[in-house]
Amino acid sequence: MFINKHAGQLRSSIEENFSQEMINQLARETGFVKRSRKLLGADFVNTLMFSFCNQANTSLPDIAADLSQQFAVDISKEGLHKKFSAQGVKFLKELVKAQLSQQFSLQSDTQLNQHFTSINIKDSSKFSLPSTYSGDYPGFGNFSKTNGLMNLQYEYDLVSGNWMALELTTVKTNDQQDSKQNISSISKGGLYIRDLGYITPTFLKAVIEKEASFLNRMPAQINVYTLEKKPIDWQKLARKFNKTGVGALDMDVLIYQKELLECRLVMERVTGDEYRKRLRRAEQSAKKHGVGLSKEHKLRCRYNTFITNVGREILPLEKIRKTYYLRWQIELVFKTWKSFFEINKLKKVKKERMECQLLAKLLWILLNWRLFQSCNSYVQGQTPERGVSLLKFFKRCLGFSNTLRLVVLNKLAITKWLTQIFLPLIDNTACEAPAGKQTHYQILHSCLCLS
């Protein structure tokens, strides 16, 4: 059944997104290939994508040997070194951009679509680079102060699985700046769940104006007012918690100061142990910066606080925290990239070579993500509350990479590959919940589908 439903779509996706003609054309348009050469853009990309080792263990002779074996391209390591250029980086960046623009069309959950057209989660992941890159990718603070620092900005839609954004940046473009610079990507009807670093008045205002939705933690220093524009009395709220014994409160408020935005504020009391941990961290941070800790700040440490413009009829108080924690799925994505594919293991080489190899590895991940989407769509088509485990699936990807390469090169029929190699390897990759908890697929349906 899976073969009949998805083989044609996967074949079309590979032919459209990884065809030699398309890649070679892009290589010419970006200046990577200026005239007829023995090293074609498609061969260069394929070799870098399917390199068996991480960048730290891949040498120029390794790359040259693969080009010779797979494509009968005879190139010296000096000649190959020259191909890692500004034009090469531009070529691969444009190829990533082209892949992201070709969204994978799968049947989405109609129940979820009654509420949101997409559920977009975004975060950044940082990792150290050799010190030679500190000029182009500077470190900051106590993290990678003397080394370079790579910053990956990544966003994907939990409903369709499509990647919405992927960009290599420096820490000079922090999360707040990224949030402001990419307001144009906000779409009507989407739900945006992001880390604290992205939350600014500009971002939230844009979400509201574009008729989209947000669900986020509330920044610590934000001003909060009643609908009558009076400052929230946090001590009064604390007394209300103590007097009534409730575990959570849900109220309509105004936030910020210069331009007030109306939203819901949801507060949940945390455990005593969690409160003491937060208080210790806050005191350490205040001492480090030479400032005191206000009574209000201490009070806020007692609660999880969330802000959202989603109506109570769609997202009642008791579902807020679970829905927000869907954001942690992006941490699993970063974990697979680093643990299984070792994108953070880099050695000192020419900057353009480091960037080209990293971008090619991300292209390889995206190709396998298309397979993940297909499997997930099939499983959820049978049982919507189930799905494929991200960690299990991508761990298996390493086992079929060499044969997937043959499919991309049109040396192996995709139907035969799916039947004989792919499906047996990804058997038993269903997502399983830890004891007493739910998977994110179950949370999606229990929190965001109509009953």
Secondary structure, DSSP 4 states (H G I P E B T S, - for coil): -HHHHHHHHHHHHHHHHS-HHHHHHHHHHTTS--S--SS-HHHHHHHHHT-SS-GGG--HHHHHHHHHHHH-----HHHHHHHSSHHHHHHHHHHHHHHHHS-------HHHHTT-SEEEEEEEEEEEE-GGGTTTS--BTTBSSSSEEEEEEEEEETTT--EEEEEEE-TTS-HHHHHHHTGGG--TTEEEEE-GGG--HHHHHHHHHTT-EEEEEPPTT--EE-TTSPBP-HHHHHHHHHHH--SEEEEEEEE-SSS-EEEEEEEEEPPHHHHHHHHHHHHHHHHHTT----HHHHHHTTEEEEEE-S-TTTS-GGGHHHHHGGGGHHHHHHHHHHHTS-TT---S--HHHHHHHHHHHHHHHHHHHHHHHHHHHHHHHH-TT--B-HHHHHHHHHHHHHHHHHHHTTSS-HHHHIIIIIHHHTTT-B--PPTT---HHHHHHHHHS--
